[in-house]
Amino acid sequence: MLNLVLFGPPGAGKGTQADFLIEKFQLIHLSTGDLLRTQIAAETELGLEAKSYMDKGFLVPDSIVIGMIKSKLQENKNATGYIFDGFPRTVAQAKALDELLNENGTPVSGMLCLDVEKEELISRLLGRGKTSGRPDDQDVSIIENRIQVYNEKTMPIKDYYQAQNKCHKIQGMGSVEEIAQRLIATVSAL
Ligand code: ADP
């Protein structure tokens, strides 16, 4: 079983690259951002609560996202592998994921860390905001907030996975194809 954690700042290209890895390795895509946006579109109570955090660029509480991942893992018990995209985003989430996966005896295989310069992130997110309609992609101060939240709350996860020897740094600048090839080569060698 291949369990991949796709890691990197907002705008690093996680969603784009997840598509290549899913196709190549037959994985189930679990993106907490996508799951939350589905809840927002359906105007559920969970969606309404999540939206108040997301629109400002803050993290949604751990209990909400961990609960969503837990139920998706239960729904897809026969999967041959997962790619976690945008999750975990805090050390508490990383620990919860380890516990959930260890219950099935299928630990995280590797964490793929996309490395992209800050100026490039901001320009990619503003570009995406023109077509995505995402409120959090349309305002530079919200984007800056997301990057700051990433540095403070999410970066410590790197050490968490490094301590398990699972952290793989991938150069995230270049063409989409080039980056996909780097990722595929790294995963093939896991
Ligand atoms: P990006 O990587 O571009 O920020 P995402 O779709 O992954 O896009 O996330 C959008 C927003 O959804 C985040 O800024 C945050 O508010 C919320 N979110 C997504 N995943 C998580 C998570 N694992 N924990 C907390 N909040 C999350």
Boltz pocket constraint, residues with backbone or C-beta under 6 A from the ligand:
constraints:
  - pocket:
      binder: B
      contacts: [[A, 8], [A, 9], [A, 10], [A, 11], [A, 14], [A, 32], [A, 33], [A, 34], [A, 36], [A, 50], [A, 53], [A, 54], [A, 55], [A, 57], [A, 58], [A, 59], [A, 60], [A, 61], [A, 62], [A, 65], [A, 85], [A, 86], [A, 87], [A, 88], [A, 89], [A, 90], [A, 93], [A, 136], [A, 146]]
      max_distance: 6.0
